[in-house]
Each structure stands twice: as structure tokens, then as C-alpha cells.
Amino acid sequence: MIPKKLLPDIYLDDIYSIDLDGLAKRGIKALILDIDNTLVTYDDPEPTEPVAKWFGELEKRGISFAFVSNNNANRVGRFNSGLGCPAFPKAGKPSVKKINAALGALGALPEETASVGDQVFTDVLAANRAGLYSVLVKPIKDKKSLFFRFKRLLERPVIAKYRKETQKND
């Protein structure tokens, strides 16, 4: 049995598939964003041009955002250097401590915030534990280590359960 806390509210191909108008209709005013494999690959030290344009679209719509990453301060700081957004490295997700700090920095309530990430056992679980709308995106480019391959294998039944549940509701 798959616990509900592991199921995302929505599962999409990438950040560009997020319906920003749909988020607004849900009352979403803020985003908590993972960085690696969600916005860019591990190899991209800074936002790519398409990601920067997407950030611009968020800003145009009045959607604030913060970065909450399990990666280190150097990585998160470099990615955020040209943006100056609230950023929380070494988050320890699925812990909600840094998510709550990000909510405070954004002045946002959980019910008006979505979290976007690529991992079920960190991003989705943390978002659901914090009461956020959880958006799971397919990883951009996975690491090939045994640990990551194993983690992705464990995510498969969760994604299958999500697909089954959403097909029931259609």
C-alpha cells in the first residue's frame, strides 16, 4: 500500500508543463522550488536561458518563489547569485523545517504555496507533510549512481499509483 503522503497532487513532464493560470485559480501565490534535476541538471551552475524566462513569467504573474534544496550552500548560492531569492540549502527534505523557513521568507501560507521537485521521497513527501500543493516533475537528467537508480526504482510504484488514481478521476 502506498501512503497518500507520497503521492503528488500532479505529475508533469517538466516545469514548463505547469499551468500557471491553473495555479492561480487554486489560489497559489508562491512556489518552493528544488533546483537539481527539477530546474536544471546538476551540471548547470546557474539558471539556463529557458529557466530564466520561466522565472520572468512567474514574476510577471506575481508568483514569488524560493529555493529549497538538499544540495550544499555553494551550489545553491551560485545558482541563486543573480536572482537574490530566498534560498535554503542542505534542507534535509523530507524534513519541513526549511520549507517552513521559506514560507516565512515569502510571507506565504501553506495553502497558497506549491512545491515543485523531481523526487518522491524528498520533494513530494516534504511538500505533503508541510501542507503544500505538490508538483512532481520528471527528472531532467538523472545521476547514474547505484543509489539514484535504486531510488528511482522505488518511485515507480508510487508513480503507477498516481496514474491509476488520476485515471479513476477522469
C-alpha positions in Angstrom: 0.0 0.0 0.0 1.3 3.4 -1.0 0.9 6.1 1.7 -1.0 9.2 0.4 1.8 11.4 1.7 4.0 10.0 -1.1 1.5 10.8 -3.9 2.0 14.1 -5.7 -1.0 16.3 -6.4 0.1 16.5 -10.0 2.9 14.8 -12.1 4.2 16.6 -15.1 7.0 16.3 -17.7 8.8 19.4 -16.7 8.4 22.9 -15.2 7.2 24.3 -18.5 4.1 22.0 -18.3 2.9 23.7 -15.1 -0.3 25.5 -15.8 0.4 28.9 -14.2 -3.2 30.0 -14.7 -4.4 26.8 -13.1 -2.2 27.5 -10.1 -3.6 31.0 -9.8 -7.2 29.5 -9.9 -6.1 27.3 -7.0 -5.0 30.4 -5.1 -1.3 29.5 -5.4 0.8 32.7 -4.9 4.2 31.2 -4.1 6.4 28.3 -5.2 9.0 26.3 -3.3 11.5 25.1 -6.0 14.0 22.3 -5.9 17.0 23.0 -8.2 18.8 19.9 -9.3 17.0 17.8 -11.9 13.9 20.0 -11.5 15.0 23.3 -12.9 18.4 22.4 -14.4 20.8 19.5 -14.5 23.5 19.0 -11.8 26.0 20.3 -14.4 24.3 23.7 -14.9 25.7 26.0 -12.2 23.2 28.8 -13.0 19.7 29.1 -14.5 19.6 28.3 -18.2 18.0 30.8 -20.5 14.7 28.9 -20.7 14.6 28.7 -16.9 15.4 32.4 -16.5 12.5 33.2 -18.9 10.2 30.9 -16.8 11.3 32.8 -13.7 10.4 36.0 -15.5 7.0 34.7 -16.3 6.5 33.8 -12.6 7.5 37.4 -11.6 5.1 38.9 -14.2 2.3 36.9 -12.7 3.2 38.0 -9.2 4.2 34.5 -8.1 7.0 34.6 -5.6 9.5 31.7 -5.3 12.2 30.4 -3.1 14.7 27.6 -3.5 14.8 24.7 -1.0 17.5 22.2 -1.9 19.2 19.3 -0.3 22.4 20.3 -2.1 25.1 22.4 -0.4 25.4 26.1 0.2 27.9 26.7 -2.6 25.7 25.0 -5.2 22.5 26.8 -4.1 24.3 30.1 -3.7 25.8 30.1 -7.1 22.5 29.1 -8.8 20.8 32.0 -6.9 23.5 34.6 -7.2 21.8 36.6 -10.0 18.4 36.2 -8.5 18.6 37.0 -4.8 15.7 34.9 -3.9 15.2 33.3 -0.5 17.3 30.1 -0.7 17.7 27.3 1.8 20.5 24.7 1.1 21.0 21.5 3.0 17.3 21.3 3.6 17.2 17.7 4.7 14.0 17.1 2.8 11.6 15.4 3.6 12.1 17.5 6.7 9.8 20.5 6.6 12.0 22.8 8.7 13.5 24.7 5.7 10.2 24.6 3.8 8.6 26.4 6.8 11.5 28.9 6.8 10.9 29.5 3.1 7.2 30.1 3.7 8.2 32.7 6.3 10.6 34.4 4.0 8.0 34.5 1.2 5.2 35.6 3.6 3.1 32.7 2.2 0.7 30.3 3.8 1.0 26.6 3.0 -2.4 26.5 1.3 -1.3 29.2 -1.2 2.0 27.6 -2.0 3.1 24.8 -4.3 6.3 22.8 -4.2 8.0 21.7 -7.4 10.6 18.9 -7.4 11.7 15.7 -9.1 11.8 13.2 -6.2 9.0 11.4 -4.4 10.8 10.6 -1.2 12.2 14.1 -0.7 10.3 16.7 -2.6 6.8 15.3 -2.7 6.9 13.9 0.8 8.2 17.2 2.3 5.6 19.2 0.4 2.7 17.0 1.5 3.9 17.0 5.1 4.0 20.8 5.0 0.5 21.0 3.5 1.6 22.4 0.1 0.3 21.6 -3.3 2.9 19.0 -4.5 4.1 19.1 -8.1 6.3 16.2 -9.2 8.2 16.7 -12.5 10.2 14.1 -14.4 13.9 14.4 -13.7 15.9 16.3 -16.3 19.0 14.1 -16.3 19.5 11.5 -13.6 22.7 10.6 -12.0 23.7 7.1 -12.9 24.9 6.0 -9.4 23.5 2.9 -7.9 21.9 4.9 -5.1 19.9 7.1 -7.6 18.9 4.2 -9.8 17.6 2.3 -6.7 15.7 5.4 -5.5 14.1 5.8 -8.9 13.2 2.1 -8.9 11.4 2.7 -5.5 9.5 5.6 -7.0 7.9 3.6 -9.8 5.1 2.0 -7.8 4.2 5.5 -6.4 4.0 7.0 -9.9 2.0 4.0 -11.1 -0.4 4.5 -8.2 -0.7 8.2 -9.0 -1.5 7.4 -12.7 -4.1 4.8 -11.6 -5.7 7.3 -9.2 -5.9 10.1 -11.7 -7.3 7.8 -14.4 -10.1 6.9 -12.0 -10.9 10.5 -11.5 -11.1 11.3 -15.3 
